[in-house]
Each structure stands twice: as structure tokens, then as C-alpha cells.
Amino acid sequence: MSAAIETRRIAIVSACMRGDGLPAFARTEVEVTDDQAENGVHYYLAEAELLEQGYEEPMVHFSADEAPAFLFPAIDEYLAVDAGVEIQSLSEEA
């Protein structure tokens, strides 16, 4: 009997270009093994997914483990605003 290969989900934010040439940010999640993550396969999988969605190169990727602490919250806010979701700014929370 073979052992199951364990995978983990990695969140990735990417700076990339839209099909119309304008800059954009995107967030993806991919499933990889620890060995694949160590070899950067998660970035290739994220890029393939973004290309399928119509995004274009150049692309710069940051995983949740490697990104600065502010990046994911900032991208989440950007994507919410881009989707038309009303959010409360940090200055309004005080």
C-alpha cells in the first residue's frame, strides 16, 4: 500500500498585467507538496492559472510565507474595492 502524498494550500498574490495592458493585482491559491513549494512549483501553478484567466506577463508573485506582513491585507482591500465591495478604512475604525 502506498502512502498518501500530503499537500498544502498556499495563497499567492501577484502583480501582473490585464489583457488590455493595464496593471493589476490577483490572488490565487494552489495545492502543492512541501518539495514542490521548496522548488517554486507553486509560483508556476499560480502563473498558469492567471494566464488561463486572461492575465499577462510580466508577473511578480509573493506567497503568504514570503510576503511582507502588509501585502495580503492590502491586496484583499484592493480586490474588494475593485469588485465594488464597500469596506471600512483603517482610519474610520478608530
C-alpha positions as CSV (number, residue, x, y, z in Angstrom):
1,M,0.0,0.0,0.0
2,S,1.4,3.4,-0.9
3,A,1.4,6.4,1.4
4,A,-0.7,9.3,0.5
5,I,1.3,12.4,-0.6
6,E,0.4,15.3,1.7
7,T,-0.2,18.7,0.1
8,R,-0.8,22.1,1.5
9,R,-2.6,25.1,0.2
10,I,-0.5,28.2,-0.5
11,A,-2.0,31.7,-1.0
12,I,-0.2,33.8,-3.6
13,V,-0.6,37.4,-4.6
14,S,0.6,38.5,-8.0
15,A,1.3,41.8,-9.7
16,C,0.6,41.3,-13.3
17,M,-1.0,42.8,-16.4
18,R,-4.6,42.6,-17.6
19,G,-5.4,41.6,-21.2
20,D,-5.8,45.3,-22.1
21,G,-2.3,46.1,-20.9
22,L,-3.2,47.8,-17.6
23,P,-1.6,46.7,-14.3
24,A,-3.5,44.5,-11.9
25,F,-3.2,42.5,-8.7
26,A,-4.6,39.0,-8.4
27,R,-4.8,36.4,-5.6
28,T,-4.6,32.7,-6.2
29,E,-4.4,29.6,-4.1
30,V,-2.6,26.4,-5.2
31,E,-2.1,23.0,-3.7
32,V,1.5,21.6,-3.6
33,T,3.7,19.3,-1.6
34,D,6.5,20.6,0.6
35,D,9.1,19.6,-2.0
36,Q,7.2,21.4,-4.8
37,A,7.0,24.5,-2.6
38,E,10.7,24.4,-1.9
39,N,11.3,24.2,-5.7
40,G,9.0,27.1,-6.5
41,V,6.4,25.0,-8.3
42,H,3.6,26.9,-6.5
43,Y,4.6,30.0,-8.5
44,Y,4.4,28.2,-11.8
45,L,1.0,26.8,-10.9
46,A,-0.3,30.3,-9.9
47,E,1.1,31.8,-13.1
48,A,-0.6,29.1,-15.2
49,E,-3.9,29.8,-13.5
50,L,-3.5,33.6,-14.1
51,L,-2.7,33.1,-17.8
52,E,-5.8,30.9,-18.1
53,Q,-7.8,33.8,-16.6
54,G,-6.5,36.2,-19.2
55,Y,-3.8,37.9,-17.2
56,E,-0.5,38.6,-19.0
57,E,3.2,38.9,-18.1
58,P,5.2,40.3,-16.6
59,M,4.2,38.8,-13.3
60,V,5.7,39.1,-9.8
61,H,4.5,36.6,-7.2
62,F,4.6,36.5,-3.4
63,S,3.4,33.6,-1.3
64,A,1.9,34.3,2.1
65,D,5.1,32.9,3.8
66,E,7.4,35.3,1.9
67,A,5.3,38.4,1.5
68,P,5.7,41.5,3.8
69,A,3.0,41.5,6.5
70,F,1.1,44.4,4.9
71,L,0.8,42.9,1.4
72,F,-2.1,40.4,1.7
73,P,-4.4,42.7,3.7
74,A,-3.6,45.5,1.1
75,I,-4.3,43.2,-1.8
76,D,-7.5,41.9,-0.2
77,E,-8.7,45.6,0.3
78,Y,-7.7,46.4,-3.3
79,L,-9.6,43.4,-4.7
80,A,-12.7,44.2,-2.6
81,V,-12.7,47.8,-3.9
82,D,-12.1,46.6,-7.4
83,A,-15.1,44.2,-7.1
84,G,-17.3,47.1,-5.8
85,V,-17.4,45.9,-2.2
86,E,-17.7,48.8,0.3
87,I,-15.1,48.4,3.0
88,Q,-14.3,50.5,6.1
89,S,-10.9,52.1,6.0
90,L,-8.5,51.8,8.9
91,S,-8.9,55.5,9.7
92,E,-12.7,55.0,10.1
93,E,-12.2,52.1,12.6
94,A,-10.5,54.3,15.2
